[in-house]
Amino acid sequence: MVKGTFYKQLTKWYQKLRITKSPQLNLVWGFFLYTLIGFGLLSIPFFHKTDVSFLDNLFISTSAISTTGLVTVSISDSYNFFGQFIIMSLIQIGGIGYMTLTTYYLIFTTKKLTNWHSRVIGAEFTLPNTIKIKDFIKSVIVFTLIMETLGAIFFYIAFSESGMGTFQAIWYSIFHSVSSFCTAGFGLFNDSFEGYHDNTFVNTIISVLSIAGSLGFIVITDLWYRITGRSKEISFTTKIIVYGFLVLLFLGTLLIYVTEPTSTLGTKAPLMTSFFQAMTSMTTVGFNTIPISEVSLPILLLLTFLMYIGASPSGTAGGMKITTLTAMFSILKSRLFGQKKITFLNRLIPFDRIYVATSTFMLYTSLIFFFSFLLSYTEDFSFDHLLFEVASALGTVGLSIGITPDLTSLGKILVVILMFIGRVGVLTFGFALLHQRKEKLAKARPDDLAV
């Protein structure tokens, strides 16, 4: 009886807490809770092959839930099958969003969607008005299952052909399929996919999964609407995402192929290698087929830029997003040509979108500068290496020059904070932090306010 009363009171308190908090704060606390759960599970020695420190477990948990892929210890050497399964589960939750899973369960069981769920989903995904939340959630789950299943099948064929044992091939196929589609970059190979740099089949599997996940569920839902006749044309948002992604991917591939020496790219498939490094940076999947530490400084800066931009909103990729870059470019174009209205592809961009884009750009850029500044104090590495690490962490990419395991304890904590902010989104994190301040200002008397 006492247990039942306590549970009811706890449930009532939780319901009241989540309703009174902003959607952004709910989102931040949700991901924080899953990070702590993952940290707690990974800290259990039963899931280890070797001793792993608490800080490293926290780092891996945060990296998994944020689908980053930066690691301070080897996943295959440090965690057993069950530990790796926990990491894969965190990647899945982080990739499609924990609210997506709970909302889908609610729709599946009750056929209803509460106002609270709609608000939090709206905070996690920026959806155009043409797409309904219910359809969006269903498309996310169905598309994820289809892509990850197909990916696992093709990975199994590839790994089996390379001589891998049956059980290992099955597990590696499932793990890397989830990691690729969720653009997590977690791998069970200690050298990422450097051993498959000239394997066209494996490169294609990773690329298709990563691009499909990073382009976003908005694009997939929009295309489904068009195919089924529910809409007459593809939305403006989808056009921006696809055009922007293709242009940046093409330019990135071309620059790497033309400027990077053959000694780095290899002589067997330099074009494919160039494409893969540009793709892995833009989709923020974080796998690499050549050692990143060996690329030249200009290409290192190019990869940093691609990680900084990222891919699509409402997908599994991180970064500032192509839509933000497009809006900033449109603002610049309008100012240079003296136009009063801000347009792109002859379409007017609403001011509320402009405000979001400029805020995202300023916050994102400021965070990269600030954390690069902090790490330059705590770490003894060159600035270009630290900048690359910061861009990779905030963009939830996972590419590294190899300095991650050698970071100081304070440096690892700073990277953990960056990865978490990158997953929930810089604006969402900012809104969550300022929510309490906003409430205090709203409740304050006029004579309490300093004007």
N, C-alpha and C positions, 0 to 999 in steps of 0.2 A: 504494500500500500504506500509506504514511504517512498519506495523506488519509483512507483508510478507517478506520484505527486511531484517528485523532484524532476522527473523526465518532462512532465507537462510544463512545469515552471521554466525549465531550461529551454524547451521548444518555444514557449511563449516569448521568452526574453530574446531568443535568436530572431524570431519573426519580427518583433518590434525593432530590434537593432538594424536588421537589413532594410526594413522599410524606411526608417528614419534617415539612413545614410544615402548619400548620392550614388547613382549607378557606377560612377568612376571609382568611388571608395569601395563599393561592394566588389568590383572587379579586382582591385588591388589586393584586398583582403583575401579574396578567393584564391588567387594565384599564390599569395604568400602562405596560405594554409596548406595548399598542395605541395609547395616547396618544403615546408616543415615536415609534412608527412613523409615525403620522399627522403628527406634528410634523416628522419628517425629510422626508417626502414633500412636505409643503406648503412646506417651506423651499427646495425646488428652484425656481430662477427660471423654468424652463420652464413651470411651472404658473401663473405670474403674468401679469396684465395690466399691473400697476404694481408698484413696489417695496413689499414688505411686510416689516416688521421681524421678527426672530426671535421676539421676545416676542409680537407679534400672531399669528404662526403657531402658537405654543404655545397661546395663548389660544383660537384658533379650533379647534385640534385637540382641546383639552380640552372645549370647549363642545360639539363634535360628538359625541365619544365619550360624554359625559355627557348627551347629548340636552337640553342647556339652551337654546341659541339666543341667548345674549348674544354680541354681536359688537363688536369694536373697529374693524373695517374693513368696508366694503361687500363682500359676497360676490360679487355680480355684477360690480362694478367692479374688484375686486382680483384675482380668480382667473378663469382661462379655463375652457373646458368640462371639461378634464381635472382641473383643480384642484377644480371644483365636484363632479365625479364622486367624487373622493377624499373630500370632505366628506360626500357622501351615503352613501358606503360606511361611513364611521365612524359616521354616524347609525344606519345599519342594524345594525351590530355592537353599538353601545351600546344601541339600543332593545330588541332581543330578547335581548341578553346573549351575549357571545362563547362562554361555556360551553354555551349552548343550541345554537349552531351546531356546535361540535365534538362535542357529545354526540349530536346528531341524525345527524351523519356516521358516528359510531361505531355507532349502532343500525342505520342503513341498510346499512352494509357488513358488520358482524359479527353483527348481531342480539343483541349482548350489551352490558351496561352494567356497567362496572367499579365497584368500591366507591368508588374515588377520585372518579370523575365524580359518583356519587350524593351523596357528601358535599359536594362543591363546589356542585352544583346546589341542595342543601338549604340551603347557606349563602346563595346568591343569591336563592332563592325560598322563602318560608315556605308550605309546602303542607299542607293538611289531610290527615288520615289516610285520607280516602276517595278521594284521587286518587293514582294510581300515576305514578311519574316518567316511565316510558316513554310512557304515554298523554299526559301533560302536555307532554312535549317535542314529540311529533308534532302535537298540537293547536296549539302555538305556531307551528310552521313553516307548517302548512297554513292556519291562520287568517290569519297574516300575509300570505302570498302572495295569498290570496283578496281580502282587504280592500285591500291596496295595489294590486292589479291593477284592481279595480273603481274605486277612488279615482282612479287614473290615467286611466281611460276617461272618467269623469264630469268630471274636471278638464279633459281635452282638449276635451270638448264645450263647457264653459263658456268656456275661453280662446279657442277658435276663434270662438265667437259674439261675443266682445268685440273681434274683429279681429286677433288675434295670428297671426303666420305659422305655417306647418305645423311646421317643425322646432323653432322656439322653443316652440310649444304642446306638442309631444310631450315635449321635455326638461323644461319647466316643470311639466308634468302629473306626470311620474314623480318629479321631485325633491320637489314639494310633497305628493305622496301619501305618500311615504316619511316626510317630515318631519312630516306631520300624524299619521299612525298611530303613529309612534314618539314623538309629543308632543315634538318637538325645537324647533319654532318657527323653524327656519332658513328664510329666504325669499330669493328672487331679486329681490323687489321692495324697493326701499330704504325704502318706507313701510309695510312689512308688507302687510296687506290693507286699508289705509285706502281705497284706490281702489275696493274692492268692498263698502263698508260697507252698502249698500242692495241688494246682489245676493243674493237669497234662495238661489239655486242654489249659489253658491260658499260662502256661510255654512253651508248645510246639509251640503255635502260635508265641509268641515273639521270641523264639529261631530260628524258621524257617525263619521268616522275617529278623531278624538281621543277621543271617549267610548268607542268600541270598544277602542282601545288602552289607555286609562287604567283602564277597569274591570277589566282584567286577564285573564290567561289562566286563572286559577283559575275565574273566573265562566264563561268560555266552555267550559272543560272540564266543569265541573259541569253546565251547561245541556245540553251534549251527552250526558252520562251520563243525564240525566233524559229527554231526547227519545228516545234509543235504548233506554230501558228498563233500563239498567244500574244505575240507582238509582231508588228510589221517591219521593224528595223532594229538593228543593234543599237544599244544606248550609247550616248556620247561618252560616258565613263569608260565603257568597254573599249571604244575606239582609241581613247587616249592611252589606256593601259597597254593595249596590243601594239599600237604604232610606236609608242615610246620605248617599250621593251625591245622590239625588233631593231629599232634604230641604234639604241645603246649597245645591244648585244653584237650587232654587225660591226660597229665602230670599234668596240672593245676587242673583238676577235681579230679584226684587221690590224689594229695597232700592235697587238702582241705578236702576231705572225710576221709583220714587216720589221719590227724593231728588235725583237728578242733574238739573241743568237741561237743557232742550231744546237750548240753544245748544251743549252738549257732545255730546249723544247724536244730534243731528240731527233734522229734522222728518219725514223720509221713513219711517224704520223704527226708532223709539226702543226698542220692546220687543225686537226682534231684536238690536239693538245692545247692550242691557242683558244679554240672555241670553248673547250671544257673549263679553262681557267676563267674566262670572261663569264661564262654561264654560271659557274659555281659562286662567283662573287655577286652577280646580279640577283640570282635566285636566293642567295644567302644559304645555300645548302652546305657549303663549307668543306666539301670533299676536294682533294687535290690529286692530280696524277703526276705532278713533278714537285720536287722540294721547293716550297715557297722561299726558303732562305737563300736559294740560288738565283732567283730572278733579279734582274737589274733594278736599280733605283727608280727609273722612269716608269717601269711596268708595275713596281710596287706601289707607286703613287696612283697609277691608273686603277689597280685593283682596289686601293683604298677608296677612290672616288666611286667606283661601281658598288662597293659595299655600303658607302654612305648613301647612295641613292636607293638601292634595293629594288623591289619589284612593285607588286600591286597591294593596295589595301584590301582587307578582307580575305587575304590568302594566308599561306603559311610562312611567307617570307617576312624578313624584317626590313630595316633601313628606313630612310626618310619617306620613301614611296615616290613612284613616278608621277602620280597626280600632283604631289607637292611641287616637284621640279617643274612640271608643266605650268602650274599656276604662277610660280615665281618667274618663269620665262615670259609668260603672258603679261605680267605686271611690267617687266623690264621693256618688253616690246611696245606696250601702250605708252609708257613714259617717253621712250626714245622717239616715237612717231607723233607724240602730242595728242594721243587719242584720249577722249574722256571716258570711254567704256573699255573694259578689259575683256578681250575676246581671244579665243583659240579655235582654229579651224572654222572661222566665221561664226562661232557660237559664243554667246555672252556667258561669262562666268559669274555666277551670283556672288554678291559681296560676302555672304556668310562663309562661302567656300574659300574666298580670298583671305578672310580673317583666320580661318583654320590653317590654311597653307602657310601664311606668314608667321603665325605663332609657332607652328611645327618647325619651320625652317630656323627660326631664331633660337628656340629651345634646344633643338637637336645639335645645331652648330655650337652653341654655348657649352653644352654638355661634353662634346668632343674636346673642345679647347680646355675646359676646366679639369677634366679627368686626365688629359694628357699632361697638363700642368702638374697635377698632384702626383702622378706616376713618375714624372721626371725627378721628383724629390725622393720618392721611396725606392726607386729602382735604379740599377746601374747598367742601363742599356742605352743604345743610341736612340735619338728622338724619333727617327723614322720607324724603328721597330716598335716603340711605345705607341706612336700614332696609329700604326697598323693594328696593334692589339686592341686599342680603344675603339677604333672603327669597327673591328670584327665583333667585339663584345656588345657594343650598343646596337649594332645592326643585326645581332643574333646570327652571325655568319659562321664562326668557328674556324676560319682560316687562321693559321699562326705561323710565325717564322720559327717557332720552337722555343720561345721564351716563357711560355705559360707555366710549365712545371717549376721553373727556376725563380718565379716571382716570390717576393717576400710575403709574409703572412698578411701584412697590411695591403700589399699590392693585390693579393688574391681577393681580399675583402672588397676592395675598390672595384675589381672586375666583376665580382658577384653582384654588387649594387648596379653596375652598368648593365649586365645581362638581364636583371630583373626589370629595370626601367625599360630596356629595349623590348621586352616581351609585352608588357602591359601598354606600352606606348608613351611617348614623352608627354603628350597633351593629357592623356588619361591620368598619368602619374601626377602631373601638375595640378589638374583639377581636384584630384583626391587630396593632395596636400593643402590646397587652398580652401577646401570646402568648409572646414571648421572656422577658418577666419571669415569666410563669407557669412556664415551663420551668426557670428558674433557681431559683425557689422550691421546685419539686418535687424538684430535685436537691440542695438544700441540706440539711445535717445539722440535727438538731433544735436543737443549741446555737448554730447560726448565725442562727436566727430570733429576731427581736425580738418579744416578745409583750406 
